[in-house]
Amino acid sequence: MKKILFLLLAIALIATGCGGGGGAAETSEDQGGEATVDRSMFITVATGPTSGIYYPIGGGFSNIIEHDLGYRSSVQSTGASVENINLLLNNRAELAITMADAVSQAYEGFGAFEGEAKKELRGLMSLYPNYVQLVTTADSGIETFYDLKGKRVGVGAPNSGVELNARLMFEAHDMTYDDIREDYLNYGEAIDQIRNGMVDAAFVTSGIPNATIMDLGTTHDIRIIPIEGEGMAYLQEHYPFFSPSIIPAGTYNNEENINTATIMNLMLVNESVPEEVVYDILTGVFENIETIHSAHNAARQHINLDTVMEGMVVPLHPGAERYFKEAGVIE
């Protein structure tokens, strides 16, 4: 009987020592005393519509995380910024690409997140700038922002990053949706409706060049309406996450540079992801950066160690902070 009791006790101790929980990855130490990373956790990367730029860039991150680092990972197509922030807050994603204006609104509790400051949001790194591209056709009669009055305008999917951005553009020009006939379409759908004559103009806030705009240019003489003058000055004064920039001549067969506003895209990370895992992800990303660069020209031009803090409007995750300190990016 004693032997049986001893055997049962030994089995219980082994089960206690070897039993693993699901969920967050944990760190341990190898025989040399160095920290190792448990890569058993699943990492979802929330992106945007498959027609946009978020999706392939997020796919690049997911590819590195799974194939180079050994985690399980998937890239998720979403409605982009606002939805992605909510996915993080509800622990339904570990990484998410968002526009800085939506992140700022959520973190500070204004705009679309009025009265609900989300101080738990954490940054992984900055990615690339989005350009406000107000697209129309040469025969629409629209030459300035104010010419949108009375027109049918695709403003983005409801509460998407593009739509939040569109609201700020109207505010900067002392206008509201009451001045237009707004249509809540994502920019891929809005461009299709311009082609079909059902929409006069559409907001496409994305990296450049944007494939949907280029496609429209194969069948129509397109025009990009500038964001400049008093409108741009208002944005800089009231929303400093905007910066003035240009869409270079030749981007869409445009003969001259086009003045517009830009805003940074950020990769956020769920605050619950362990520090060692976030550090591990960033190590993998920058050791395999060509995978990210190959996803889109915007990534190749902008994503590097020199730009990881540009436009970052929330605190870094501790794992990211440690990585960038060691890389000499921050002090």
C-alpha positions, 0 to 999 in steps of 0.5 A, a space after each residue: 500500500 505504501 508503494 502505491 501511495 508513493 507512486 500516486 504522489 510521484 505522478 501528482 508531482 510530475 503532473 504539477 511540474 509539467 502541466 502547461 497553461 494555454 494563453 500567454 507565452 512565458 519565459 524560462 531559463 536554459 541551463 546556461 542561465 539565459 532567458 528563453 522564450 516560450 513560443 506556444 502563444 498564438 499571435 493574431 495581427 489585425 490589419 484592414 481590408 484585403 484591398 488596402 496596404 495594412 493587409 500585406 504589411 501585416 501579413 509580412 509581420 505574421 509571416 516572420 512571427 510564424 515562419 522565422 520565430 516559430 509562433 503560431 500566427 494569422 493575419 486578420 482582415 478587419 475594418 482597420 483602425 477603430 476596429 483594431 483598437 477595439 480588438 486589442 482592448 477586448 484581447 482578440 488580437 495581439 498586434 494591430 495596425 492603426 492610424 495615429 489619429 484614431 490611437 490618439 483619440 482612444 488614448 486621450 478619450 476624445 472624438 470617436 472614443 469620447 469619455 473613454 480614455 484607453 490608457 492601456 494602449 501600447 506601441 510596438 513601432 511606427 510604420 509608414 505615413 498615410 497620405 490624405 488623398 481626396 480623389 475625384 475625376 477631372 469632369 466632376 467640377 471639384 477643384 478645391 476642398 470647398 467644392 465638395 459642398 453638395 457632392 456625393 462623397 465617400 467618407 470611409 466605412 463608419 468609424 474607420 480610420 479613414 472616416 475619422 480622418 475625413 471628419 477632421 478634414 471637414 472640421 479643418 475647412 469649417 465644414 461638416 457632413 451636413 454640407 455634403 451627401 456622405 456615403 459610408 464606403 471603404 475606399 475600395 468601394 468608393 472608388 468603384 462608385 466613382 467609376 460607376 458615376 454614383 460618387 463624386 469624390 472619395 477619401 483614400 487615406 493610405 500609403 502611396 501609390 494606392 492601387 485602387 487610385 491607380 486602377 481608377 486612373 486607367 479608365 478616368 482622368 483623376 484629380 487629387 484635391 490638395 489639403 493646404 493653406 488654412 485647412 492645413 494650418 488648422 490641422 497642425 495647430 489642433 491635431 499635431 499628429 498631422 504633418 504637411 507633405 506632398 504627393 510627388 509628381 508622377 505618382 498618379 500621372 500628376 504633372 506637379 506635386 500635390 500638397 496634402 496632410 500625412 499621418 503615421 500608421 502605428 503597430 500597436 501591441 496588446 499590453 498583456 503580451 509578455 515583455 520577452 515575446 515583444 522583444 523577440 518579435 522585434 528582434 525577428 522583424 529587424 533580422 528579417 526586415 526584407 520580408 516586411 519591405 517586400 510587402 509594399 513600396 511604402 514599407 520599403 521606403 519608410 519602415 526602418 530603425 530610424 523611423 520607429 518612433 515617428 508619430 508614436 502617440 502612446 507609450 511603448 510596450 516594455 519589450 519594445 522599449 528595451 529593444 529600442 534602447 539596446 538598438 540605440 534608438 531611444 535613451 
